Amino acid sequence: MTDIFSVAAKKIGKLPPALRDDIGFELLDRVAAWHDLRKKLTVGIADIESGRVVKLPSAASLMRELKRRHGKKGR
């Protein structure tokens, strides 16, 4: 364990059990989210390297399209 994580674990260990459980669930959710993001990045990088990536529109053309689709009526 890193020093920071060890200090945090000791402080969390002194909290009431229900609060420790809440913190534990939040931590597990965060770790799962990081694993999911890492997996998506790995797939994305592999797609880029293999040339399977579809070119994204420019920011300007994307904004025009969004305004066209979702702009206020009557302008």
C-alpha positions in Angstrom: 0.0 0.0 0.0 1.2 3.5 -0.7 1.7 5.8 2.3 -1.3 8.0 1.4 -3.6 5.0 1.0 -2.4 3.5 4.2 -3.1 6.8 6.1 -6.5 7.0 4.6 -7.3 3.4 5.4 -6.3 3.9 9.1 -8.5 7.0 9.3 -11.4 5.3 7.6 -11.0 2.3 10.0 -11.8 4.7 12.9 -15.2 5.7 11.5 -18.5 4.1 12.3 -19.1 0.8 10.3 -22.0 2.2 8.2 -19.8 5.1 7.1 -16.9 2.7 6.3 -19.2 0.7 4.2 -20.4 3.7 2.3 -16.8 4.8 1.6 -15.9 1.3 0.6 -18.8 1.1 -1.9 -17.8 4.5 -3.3 -14.2 3.4 -3.7 -15.2 0.2 -5.4 -17.4 2.1 -7.8 -14.6 4.5 -8.6 -12.1 1.7 -9.2 -14.6 0.0 -11.5 -15.1 3.2 -13.4 -11.3 3.5 -13.9 -11.0 -0.1 -15.1 -13.9 0.6 -17.6 -12.2 3.7 -18.8 -8.8 2.0 -19.2 -10.5 -0.8 -21.2 -12.2 1.8 -23.5 -8.9 3.6 -24.0 -7.1 0.4 -24.8 -9.8 -0.4 -27.5 -9.7 3.1 -28.8 -5.9 3.2 -29.1 -6.0 -0.2 -30.9 -8.6 1.2 -33.3 -6.5 4.2 -34.0 -3.4 2.2 -34.6 -5.2 -0.2 -36.9 -6.9 2.6 -38.9 -10.4 1.6 -38.0 -11.3 5.0 -36.7 -13.9 7.1 -38.4 -12.7 10.7 -38.8 -14.6 13.1 -36.5 -16.1 16.3 -37.7 -14.5 19.6 -37.0 -15.7 21.5 -33.9 -17.2 24.2 -36.2 -19.2 21.7 -38.3 -20.3 19.8 -35.1 -21.6 23.1 -33.6 -23.5 23.9 -36.8 -25.1 20.5 -36.8 -26.1 20.7 -33.2 -27.6 24.2 -33.7 -29.4 22.9 -36.7 -30.9 19.9 -34.8 -31.5 21.5 -31.4 -31.6 25.3 -32.0 -34.6 27.3 -30.9 -37.4 27.5 -33.4 -38.4 30.9 -34.9 -35.0 32.4 -35.4 
